[in-house]
Amino acid sequence: MDDDVENGSLVSYQEKARTFPNLRSKPYNPLIFTRINGRVLAVLLLLALGAVLYVGAATSPIVVFVFSICIAAFIFSVYLTRWVLAKDEGPPEMSQISDAIRDGAEGFFRTQYGTISKMAVLLALVILSIYLFRSTTPQQESSGLGRSTTAFITVAAFLLGALCSGIAGYVGMWVSVRANVRVSSAARRSAREALQIAVRAGGLSAMVVVGMAVIGVAILYATFYVWLGVDSPGSMKVVDLPLLLVGYGFGASFVALFAQLGGGIFTKAADVGADLVGKVEQGIPEDDPRNPAVIADLVGDNVGDCAARGADLFESIAAEIISAMILGGTMAQHCKIEDPSGFILFPLVVHSFDLVVSSIGILSIRGTRELGSKLPVEDPMAILQKGYSVTIVLAVIAFGVSTRWLLYTEQAPSAWLNFALCGLVGIITAYAFVWITKYYTDYKHEPVRTLALSSATGHGTNIIAGVSLGLESTALPVLVISLAIISAYWLGQTSGLMDETGSPTGGLFGTAVATMGMLSTAAYVLTMDMFGPIADNAGGIVEMAQQPESVREITDVLDAVGNTTKATTKGFAIGSAALASFLLFSAYMDEVAAFSHLPFKQVDIAIPEVFIGGLLGSMLIFVFSAWACAAVGRTAQEVVNEVRRQFIERPGIMEYKEKPDYGRCVSIVASASLKEMIKPGALAILSPIIIGFLFKMLGQFTGQPLLGAKVVASLLMFATVSGILMALFLNTAGGAWDNAKKFIETGALGGKGSDCHKAAVTGDTVGDPFKDTAGPSLHVLIKMLATITLVMAPIFL
């Protein structure tokens, strides 16, 4: 093959099997277990399992239940792995393309996470230094928990959270680079079979990600419980234990932010570069093998949409579990509940049931081979919605059982019912977010079709229509979130639980329960999200392998549905981020009050310094978004120049007589994305620390002891509000631009290659960094700001 290329004797891609460059420079063994004897590995796993169950049994039967469900979920994921990998990879040219994508994705993942791990170790040392010199709370003093012990516990939790988040990202990428070619092969036979493979591959990743988030927090909780002798005389109380887990959430947020930034810059820079030169300038189809940036684009789908999203949702669930555990413990302490373990461990049980109900939802999607037909018999989105409906119904039942089991108390016999209704509010909120995002991003509905129609009058009108659609799309989600917070808070306040002064005290915990309800189907939602990039990659492989048009039609339909599911998942993530940040904000205020021994119940923005903190928080969101989009733009310019250079210097590429240098584009986006992710990430981490410390010094000079903490609280509030609105705008506008292009590519308004299509491609390229870089990074940023302020609270006092 290489000789043919050098001699110019390559006649047609259809006539010969293609080979693709090996994109990694040396053999890559991603798992340390690959060189361990199978029996030794089995013994080690059994010992680890025994240790986990022993620690769980010494903690609570509830923890044993959580461990059991998580282990069952991992076994189910093994079944899904075997099922997916048993499917054929199609003809040799498909396998060769898939191998090139896998090599590029694994090579970038190794480099990216090596960089992130170094930064995580550095930050862990900073956290250790701060905790070794900080003051202690009265609860820690009474339990004999010294500064050094607290410091090492927090650092260990941070590193474990970072490690688990990295593993979650790896699992997402590992699945996608192996499932894509199997979906491509199945599309040659049946649309339903291709859909089922993509869904089950996404389900495999979801089971592992959610299961790891739950079991990671549970292991940490049980280990600290046994090691510190919690609830024994003179030791820590169980209601204070969840505060030691905050480092785990921070570690997960830290890795997720850089994974989302780096992966988003990689995938969208390659996508924009490939589209601008390939589609607009050269007029060749998407994922055409003649495009030098096509492999980089397909690699980006895996490292940006799969690896980063796995780490993202892992972080969302971990942060929500820990914040709800903190609030549950605080409320149980104020209400003098005799056994508070049910309120503390309730989030773990809810997400354990999530694994069960989502597994049933995944299995409800079955595949059939429609012999003699290459087109879908049923709308793939309708099939996915049916599975989601099954999952929601089961989640409602499971939530009711969980609240009656764990939240029943003699002090307020009907409180569990109120909290069950809070969970129902959260589940309805999740469904509403999915529906709203689908309405604004699916080309079956009016907004996207109107956006596509605007392309008929040029590039500018397409951009104007897309921006206006994104701005309008923020209204309904904000109304839904507001209604959910008020409803859940009111239900919690009227639950009958009273503190020692006789005041209602269940409002915040009711909001926490609503957040749990919203995330009670997280595994199925992540399944739908992973479905998107897998289907996108499958379409690329089909196009590069020059398969018949009927096969590409099937993958195009799956890809369009995948764009919608990705957008709905982002909307879902934004809603959960808003509720989780609200909970973490309350936990931050309680933490400040505990360290300062001063009341801290409200933030007064009429104080000039506090108002400035709010302005700085809003500014942080806009600058972060600008830097993320600019990073994509700069990297895409390099890709555009490289693709143009290859078309000029190798004119035989367009006639299939010369093979493009795919590896060069992969190298460009890989190195640039690693460099470009540092600046916005550093801005996110350092801003609250520097601002809090500076205003702390000002407060000491002016006699305002809590000024630093108040300014940071204001920064967190304004950043959360601004970040939610900005993320909604970016995600929805980007998704709508993408599907407007897909709608035109179905043959509407002139179809592929028309002036209308070129205008839509321009809109899609503008939306790419919105929906896959800045937007997803923002909701990770919101939660990371909440966790970093909670961990760093002592330096603001």
Protein Blocks (a to p, Z undefined) as FASTA:
>chain_A
ZZmmmnopafbfklpccddddfbfbdcdfbfklmgcfklmmmmmmmmmmmmmmmmmmmom
klmmmmmmmmmmmmmmmmmmmmmmmpcebjfklmmmmmmmmmmmmmmmmmmmmmmmmmmm
mmmmmmmmmmmmmccdfklmmnopafklmmmmmmmmmmmmmmmmmmmmmmmmmmmmmmmm
mmmmmmmmomklmmmmmmmmmmmmmmmmmmmmmmmmmmmmmmmmmmnogoiahiacfklm
mmmmmmmmmmmmmmmmmmmmmmmmmmmmmmmmmmmmmmmmnopaehiaklmklmmmmmmm
mmmmmmmmmmmmmmmmmmmmmmmmmmmmmmmmmnopablmlmmmmmmmmmmmmmmmmmmm
mmmpccdddehiabdfbdfklmmmmmmmmmmmmmmmmmmmmmmmmmgcfklmmlmmmmmm
mmmmmmmmmmmmmmmmmmmmpckbmklmmmmmmmmnojklmmmmmmmmmmmmmmmmmmmm
mmmmmmmmmmmmmnopacfkopafklmmmmmmmmmmmmmmmmmmmmmmmmmmmmmmmmmm
mmmnopafklmmmmmmmmmmmmmmmmmmmmmmmmmmmmmmmmmmmmmmmmmmmmnopacf
bccfkbmklmmmmmmmmmmmmmmmmmmmmmmmmmmmmmmmmmmmmmmmmmmlmnopaccd
fklmmmmmmmmmmmmmmmmmmmmmmmmmmmmmmmmmmmmmnopaklmmmmmmmmmmmmmm
mmmmmmmmmmmmmmmmmmmmmmmmnopghiahiaklmmmmmmmmmmmmmmmmmmmmmmmm
mmmmmmmmmmmmmmmZZ
